[in-house]
Amino acid sequence: REELGDKLRICTLLNDIGQTYFSQGQFDSALSFSFRALHLADSLGERVQRKDILEALAATYDSLGQHKRALDYLRRYVALKD
């Protein structure tokens, strides 16, 4: 995808990889990929992708017991969703 310059698909794949790590309980790796996806989504101005990534970040931080950060990302997710 990088050779094709398909940045939207790369963003989706990064988020998917993050979700896979999340489902395996590898939260640090999940965060790493989610943040890479978020930065790419921001640079592309992709609201739908950004919304999905914010939701994933909220869930990951919640699983880590970092509820204040989880709430922050959840609020950002809800703001985009609405």
N, CA, C and O atoms as CSV, one atom per row, in Angstrom:
chain,resi,resn,atom,element,x,y,z
A,1,ARG,N,N,0.820,-1.207,0.000
A,1,ARG,CA,C,0.000,0.000,0.000
A,1,ARG,C,C,0.851,1.253,0.000
A,1,ARG,O,O,0.473,2.267,-0.587
A,2,GLU,N,N,2.008,1.188,0.661
A,2,GLU,CA,C,2.886,2.351,0.687
A,2,GLU,C,C,3.396,2.688,-0.711
A,2,GLU,O,O,3.477,3.857,-1.087
A,3,GLU,N,N,3.737,1.656,-1.473
A,3,GLU,CA,C,4.218,1.884,-2.835
A,3,GLU,C,C,3.141,2.527,-3.702
A,3,GLU,O,O,3.448,3.300,-4.610
A,4,LEU,N,N,1.890,2.211,-3.425
A,4,LEU,CA,C,0.780,2.772,-4.186
A,4,LEU,C,C,0.358,4.140,-3.666
A,4,LEU,O,O,-0.418,4.845,-4.312
A,5,GLY,N,N,0.870,4.513,-2.498
A,5,GLY,CA,C,0.483,5.792,-1.912
A,5,GLY,C,C,-0.933,5.795,-1.373
A,5,GLY,O,O,-1.558,6.851,-1.263
A,6,ASP,N,N,-1.443,4.622,-1.036
A,6,ASP,CA,C,-2.819,4.465,-0.556
A,6,ASP,C,C,-2.864,4.720,0.955
A,6,ASP,O,O,-2.982,3.788,1.751
A,7,LYS,N,N,-2.769,5.981,1.326
A,7,LYS,CA,C,-2.662,6.347,2.738
A,7,LYS,C,C,-3.921,6.022,3.535
A,7,LYS,O,O,-3.830,5.680,4.715
A,8,LEU,N,N,-5.078,6.121,2.919
A,8,LEU,CA,C,-6.313,5.792,3.634
A,8,LEU,C,C,-6.327,4.312,4.015
A,8,LEU,O,O,-6.691,3.959,5.137
A,9,ARG,N,N,-5.936,3.462,3.094
A,9,ARG,CA,C,-5.904,2.021,3.380
A,9,ARG,C,C,-4.834,1.708,4.433
A,9,ARG,O,O,-5.036,0.842,5.285
A,10,ILE,N,N,-3.705,2.407,4.375
A,10,ILE,CA,C,-2.655,2.219,5.378
A,10,ILE,C,C,-3.201,2.581,6.754
A,10,ILE,O,O,-2.944,1.881,7.734
A,11,CYS,N,N,-3.943,3.662,6.823
A,11,CYS,CA,C,-4.551,4.093,8.081
A,11,CYS,C,C,-5.475,3.004,8.631
A,11,CYS,O,O,-5.436,2.683,9.818
A,12,THR,N,N,-6.290,2.456,7.767
A,12,THR,CA,C,-7.205,1.380,8.160
A,12,THR,C,C,-6.434,0.163,8.650
A,12,THR,O,O,-6.785,-0.437,9.666
A,13,LEU,N,N,-5.387,-0.196,7.925
A,13,LEU,CA,C,-4.587,-1.362,8.310
A,13,LEU,C,C,-3.883,-1.150,9.646
A,13,LEU,O,O,-3.826,-2.066,10.466
A,14,LEU,N,N,-3.349,0.041,9.872
A,14,LEU,CA,C,-2.709,0.329,11.153
A,14,LEU,C,C,-3.704,0.187,12.304
A,14,LEU,O,O,-3.376,-0.368,13.353
A,15,ASN,N,N,-4.913,0.688,12.103
A,15,ASN,CA,C,-5.943,0.557,13.137
A,15,ASN,C,C,-6.326,-0.910,13.334
A,15,ASN,O,O,-6.523,-1.353,14.465
A,16,ASP,N,N,-6.432,-1.659,12.245
A,16,ASP,CA,C,-6.755,-3.085,12.344
A,16,ASP,C,C,-5.673,-3.846,13.115
A,16,ASP,O,O,-5.980,-4.711,13.935
A,17,ILE,N,N,-4.418,-3.522,12.848
A,17,ILE,CA,C,-3.319,-4.172,13.566
A,17,ILE,C,C,-3.403,-3.826,15.056
A,17,ILE,O,O,-3.212,-4.686,15.915
A,18,GLY,N,N,-3.688,-2.562,15.346
A,18,GLY,CA,C,-3.865,-2.156,16.740
A,18,GLY,C,C,-4.983,-2.930,17.415
A,18,GLY,O,O,-4.846,-3.347,18.565
A,19,GLN,N,N,-6.075,-3.123,16.717
A,19,GLN,CA,C,-7.199,-3.868,17.279
A,19,GLN,C,C,-6.845,-5.336,17.519
A,19,GLN,O,O,-7.306,-5.947,18.483
A,20,THR,N,N,-6.027,-5.885,16.637
A,20,THR,CA,C,-5.585,-7.270,16.809
A,20,THR,C,C,-4.728,-7.391,18.073
A,20,THR,O,O,-4.906,-8.315,18.867
A,21,TYR,N,N,-3.806,-6.456,18.247
A,21,TYR,CA,C,-2.999,-6.460,19.475
A,21,TYR,C,C,-3.885,-6.274,20.701
A,21,TYR,O,O,-3.670,-6.925,21.724
A,22,PHE,N,N,-4.867,-5.400,20.610
A,22,PHE,CA,C,-5.794,-5.179,21.723
A,22,PHE,C,C,-6.492,-6.486,22.102
A,22,PHE,O,O,-6.565,-6.837,23.280
A,23,SER,N,N,-7.000,-7.199,21.105
A,23,SER,CA,C,-7.739,-8.439,21.374
A,23,SER,C,C,-6.843,-9.516,21.975
A,23,SER,O,O,-7.326,-10.453,22.610
A,24,GLN,N,N,-5.524,-9.376,21.768
A,24,GLN,CA,C,-4.568,-10.331,22.338
A,24,GLN,C,C,-4.023,-9.862,23.684
A,24,GLN,O,O,-3.174,-10.520,24.286
A,25,GLY,N,N,-4.524,-8.712,24.150
A,25,GLY,CA,C,-4.082,-8.194,25.436
A,25,GLY,C,C,-2.722,-7.522,25.403
A,25,GLY,O,O,-2.124,-7.284,26.452
A,26,GLN,N,N,-2.228,-7.214,24.220
A,26,GLN,CA,C,-0.936,-6.548,24.061
A,26,GLN,C,C,-1.197,-5.050,23.887
A,26,GLN,O,O,-1.116,-4.506,22.786
A,27,PHE,N,N,-1.510,-4.409,25.004
A,27,PHE,CA,C,-2.016,-3.041,24.969
A,27,PHE,C,C,-0.983,-2.002,24.544
A,27,PHE,O,O,-1.336,-1.017,23.896
A,28,ASP,N,N,0.281,-2.202,24.894
A,28,ASP,CA,C,1.301,-1.241,24.471
A,28,ASP,C,C,1.443,-1.227,22.952
A,28,ASP,O,O,1.544,-0.163,22.342
A,29,SER,N,N,1.450,-2.396,22.355
A,29,SER,CA,C,1.520,-2.478,20.892
A,29,SER,C,C,0.254,-1.918,20.257
A,29,SER,O,O,0.311,-1.261,19.217
A,30,ALA,N,N,-0.879,-2.180,20.883
A,30,ALA,CA,C,-2.149,-1.645,20.377
A,30,ALA,C,C,-2.108,-0.121,20.354
A,30,ALA,O,O,-2.517,0.504,19.376
A,31,LEU,N,N,-1.613,0.468,21.434
A,31,LEU,CA,C,-1.515,1.928,21.492
A,31,LEU,C,C,-0.585,2.462,20.416
A,31,LEU,O,O,-0.887,3.464,19.769
A,32,SER,N,N,0.531,1.803,20.227
A,32,SER,CA,C,1.504,2.246,19.241
A,32,SER,C,C,0.883,2.318,17.849
A,32,SER,O,O,1.024,3.324,17.155
A,33,PHE,N,N,0.206,1.265,17.448
A,33,PHE,CA,C,-0.397,1.242,16.121
A,33,PHE,C,C,-1.587,2.192,16.031
A,33,PHE,O,O,-1.803,2.823,14.997
A,34,SER,N,N,-2.351,2.293,17.098
A,34,SER,CA,C,-3.491,3.212,17.090
A,34,SER,C,C,-3.029,4.663,16.942
A,34,SER,O,O,-3.642,5.439,16.209
A,35,PHE,N,N,-1.968,5.022,17.626
A,35,PHE,CA,C,-1.465,6.393,17.510
A,35,PHE,C,C,-0.887,6.669,16.126
A,35,PHE,O,O,-1.038,7.770,15.597
A,36,ARG,N,N,-0.229,5.678,15.543
A,36,ARG,CA,C,0.254,5.855,14.159
A,36,ARG,C,C,-0.930,6.073,13.223
A,36,ARG,O,O,-0.882,6.927,12.337
A,37,ALA,N,N,-1.986,5.298,13.423
A,37,ALA,CA,C,-3.186,5.448,12.598
A,37,ALA,C,C,-3.838,6.812,12.817
A,37,ALA,O,O,-4.290,7.450,11.866
A,38,LEU,N,N,-3.884,7.255,14.075
A,38,LEU,CA,C,-4.498,8.544,14.391
A,38,LEU,C,C,-3.748,9.698,13.726
A,38,LEU,O,O,-4.363,10.607,13.170
A,39,HIS,N,N,-2.438,9.655,13.787
A,39,HIS,CA,C,-1.646,10.726,13.166
A,39,HIS,C,C,-1.871,10.758,11.653
A,39,HIS,O,O,-1.964,11.831,11.055
A,40,LEU,N,N,-1.957,9.590,11.047
A,40,LEU,CA,C,-2.199,9.531,9.610
A,40,LEU,C,C,-3.608,10.019,9.281
A,40,LEU,O,O,-3.799,10.770,8.325
A,41,ALA,N,N,-4.587,9.596,10.066
A,41,ALA,CA,C,-5.972,10.044,9.847
A,41,ALA,C,C,-6.075,11.557,9.985
A,41,ALA,O,O,-6.766,12.210,9.204
A,42,ASP,N,N,-5.383,12.116,10.982
A,42,ASP,CA,C,-5.382,13.571,11.171
A,42,ASP,C,C,-4.788,14.275,9.958
A,42,ASP,O,O,-5.325,15.280,9.492
A,43,SER,N,N,-3.678,13.747,9.449
A,43,SER,CA,C,-3.019,14.391,8.305
A,43,SER,C,C,-3.867,14.308,7.041
A,43,SER,O,O,-3.764,15.157,6.155
A,44,LEU,N,N,-4.706,13.275,6.967
A,44,LEU,CA,C,-5.580,13.102,5.802
A,44,LEU,C,C,-6.926,13.804,5.974
A,44,LEU,O,O,-7.675,13.956,5.009
A,45,GLY,N,N,-7.231,14.229,7.190
A,45,GLY,CA,C,-8.526,14.848,7.458
A,45,GLY,C,C,-9.668,13.839,7.426
A,45,GLY,O,O,-10.800,14.185,7.089
A,46,GLU,N,N,-9.371,12.605,7.772
A,46,GLU,CA,C,-10.355,11.519,7.740
A,46,GLU,C,C,-11.122,11.424,9.054
A,46,GLU,O,O,-10.625,10.879,10.039
A,47,ARG,N,N,-12.326,11.954,9.054
A,47,ARG,CA,C,-13.138,11.962,10.276
A,47,ARG,C,C,-13.624,10.572,10.677
A,47,ARG,O,O,-13.607,10.230,11.859
A,48,VAL,N,N,-14.052,9.775,9.716
A,48,VAL,CA,C,-14.588,8.444,10.036
A,48,VAL,C,C,-13.486,7.572,10.627
A,48,VAL,O,O,-13.692,6.903,11.639
A,49,GLN,N,N,-12.320,7.582,9.994
A,49,GLN,CA,C,-11.197,6.802,10.517
A,49,GLN,C,C,-10.812,7.303,11.910
A,49,GLN,O,O,-10.572,6.513,12.823
A,50,ARG,N,N,-10.759,8.612,12.054
A,50,ARG,CA,C,-10.367,9.225,13.335
A,50,ARG,C,C,-11.331,8.793,14.443
A,50,ARG,O,O,-10.903,8.481,15.554
A,51,LYS,N,N,-12.615,8.777,14.142
A,51,LYS,CA,C,-13.628,8.372,15.119
A,51,LYS,C,C,-13.381,6.937,15.585
A,51,LYS,O,O,-13.405,6.659,16.784
A,52,ASP,N,N,-13.148,6.042,14.651
A,52,ASP,CA,C,-12.911,4.639,15.000
A,52,ASP,C,C,-11.651,4.470,15.841
A,52,ASP,O,O,-11.619,3.669,16.775
A,53,ILE,N,N,-10.620,5.227,15.501
A,53,ILE,CA,C,-9.355,5.132,16.232
A,53,ILE,C,C,-9.511,5.681,17.650
A,53,ILE,O,O,-8.988,5.100,18.602
A,54,LEU,N,N,-10.223,6.790,17.794
A,54,LEU,CA,C,-10.457,7.350,19.132
A,54,LEU,C,C,-11.213,6.367,20.015
A,54,LEU,O,O,-10.922,6.247,21.205
A,55,GLU,N,N,-12.166,5.674,19.444
A,55,GLU,CA,C,-12.904,4.660,20.197
A,55,GLU,C,C,-11.959,3.538,20.644
A,55,GLU,O,O,-12.042,3.065,21.777
A,56,ALA,N,N,-11.068,3.121,19.752
A,56,ALA,CA,C,-10.105,2.071,20.082
A,56,ALA,C,C,-9.157,2.532,21.187
A,56,ALA,O,O,-8.839,1.765,22.096
A,57,LEU,N,N,-8.712,3.770,21.112
A,57,LEU,CA,C,-7.819,4.304,22.148
A,57,LEU,C,C,-8.529,4.352,23.504
A,57,LEU,O,O,-7.928,4.036,24.530
A,58,ALA,N,N,-9.781,4.740,23.507
A,58,ALA,CA,C,-10.546,4.774,24.758
A,58,ALA,C,C,-10.626,3.378,25.373
A,58,ALA,O,O,-10.430,3.212,26.577
A,59,ALA,N,N,-10.913,2.385,24.549
A,59,ALA,CA,C,-11.020,1.012,25.047
A,59,ALA,C,C,-9.678,0.504,25.570
A,59,ALA,O,O,-9.625,-0.185,26.588
A,60,THR,N,N,-8.609,0.841,24.880
A,60,THR,CA,C,-7.290,0.376,25.292
A,60,THR,C,C,-6.882,0.998,26.622
A,60,THR,O,O,-6.421,0.302,27.527
A,61,TYR,N,N,-7.054,2.304,26.734
A,61,TYR,CA,C,-6.703,2.953,28.004
A,61,TYR,C,C,-7.589,2.452,29.143
A,61,TYR,O,O,-7.123,2.326,30.275
A,62,ASP,N,N,-8.848,2.168,28.861
A,62,ASP,CA,C,-9.730,1.622,29.884
A,62,ASP,C,C,-9.210,0.258,30.353
A,62,ASP,O,O,-9.210,-0.035,31.549
A,63,SER,N,N,-8.773,-0.560,29.414
A,63,SER,CA,C,-8.242,-1.879,29.754
A,63,SER,C,C,-6.957,-1.786,30.570
A,63,SER,O,O,-6.646,-2.678,31.359
A,64,LEU,N,N,-6.222,-0.706,30.373
A,64,LEU,CA,C,-5.000,-0.486,31.135
A,64,LEU,C,C,-5.269,0.137,32.506
A,64,LEU,O,O,-4.348,0.325,33.300
A,65,GLY,N,N,-6.532,0.454,32.776
A,65,GLY,CA,C,-6.894,1.065,34.044
A,65,GLY,C,C,-6.605,2.553,34.093
A,65,GLY,O,O,-6.647,3.160,35.163
A,66,GLN,N,N,-6.316,3.138,32.956
A,66,GLN,CA,C,-6.045,4.573,32.868
A,66,GLN,C,C,-7.344,5.281,32.461
A,66,GLN,O,O,-7.504,5.748,31.333
A,67,HIS,N,N,-8.245,5.334,33.418
A,67,HIS,CA,C,-9.609,5.764,33.144
A,67,HIS,C,C,-9.733,7.234,32.763
A,67,HIS,O,O,-10.625,7.597,31.995
A,68,LYS,N,N,-8.875,8.066,33.274
A,68,LYS,CA,C,-8.925,9.481,32.921
A,68,LYS,C,C,-8.593,9.668,31.438
A,68,LYS,O,O,-9.270,10.416,30.732
A,69,ARG,N,N,-7.550,8.985,30.977
A,69,ARG,CA,C,-7.208,9.043,29.547
A,69,ARG,C,C,-8.302,8.398,28.705
A,69,ARG,O,O,-8.647,8.895,27.633
A,70,ALA,N,N,-8.838,7.300,29.193
A,70,ALA,CA,C,-9.910,6.622,28.467
A,70,ALA,C,C,-11.105,7.555,28.286
A,70,ALA,O,O,-11.693,7.621,27.207
A,71,LEU,N,N,-11.453,8.265,29.338
A,71,LEU,CA,C,-12.574,9.199,29.274
A,71,LEU,C,C,-12.298,10.327,28.283
A,71,LEU,O,O,-13.193,10.748,27.549
A,72,ASP,N,N,-11.058,10.815,28.264
A,72,ASP,CA,C,-10.690,11.870,27.319
A,72,ASP,C,C,-10.897,11.407,25.873
A,72,ASP,O,O,-11.495,12.119,25.066
A,73,TYR,N,N,-10.403,10.224,25.561
A,73,TYR,CA,C,-10.567,9.717,24.196
A,73,TYR,C,C,-12.012,9.374,23.890
A,73,TYR,O,O,-12.457,9.527,22.753
A,74,LEU,N,N,-12.752,8.912,24.890
A,74,LEU,CA,C,-14.164,8.625,24.688
A,74,LEU,C,C,-14.937,9.911,24.381
A,74,LEU,O,O,-15.809,9.924,23.512
A,75,ARG,N,N,-14.617,10.975,25.088
A,75,ARG,CA,C,-15.268,12.274,24.819
A,75,ARG,C,C,-14.963,12.757,23.411
A,75,ARG,O,O,-15.845,13.260,22.716
A,76,ARG,N,N,-13.716,12.604,22.993
A,76,ARG,CA,C,-13.348,13.016,21.644
A,76,ARG,C,C,-14.071,12.167,20.595
A,76,ARG,O,O,-14.486,12.672,19.552
A,77,TYR,N,N,-14.214,10.884,20.884
A,77,TYR,CA,C,-14.946,9.976,20.000
A,77,TYR,C,C,-16.414,10.415,19.879
A,77,TYR,O,O,-16.949,10.527,18.776
A,78,VAL,N,N,-17.049,10.660,21.023
A,78,VAL,CA,C,-18.469,11.047,21.031
A,78,VAL,C,C,-18.664,12.367,20.288
A,78,VAL,O,O,-19.641,12.524,19.556
A,79,ALA,N,N,-17.754,13.307,20.467
A,79,ALA,CA,C,-17.861,14.600,19.783
A,79,ALA,C,C,-17.838,14.408,18.271
A,79,ALA,O,O,-18.592,15.072,17.561
A,80,LEU,N,N,-16.999,13.525,17.768
A,80,LEU,CA,C,-16.977,13.268,16.330
A,80,LEU,C,C,-18.192,12.493,15.860
A,80,LEU,O,O,-18.732,12.738,14.781
A,81,LYS,N,N,-18.612,11.547,16.699
A,81,LYS,CA,C,-19.766,10.717,16.342
A,81,LYS,C,C,-21.024,11.559,16.222
A,81,LYS,O,O,-21.839,11.351,15.323
A,82,ASP,N,N,-21.178,12.513,17.136
A,82,ASP,CA,C,-22.362,13.368,17.122
A,82,ASP,C,C,-22.222,14.401,16.026
A,82,ASP,O,O,-23.115,15.228,15.839
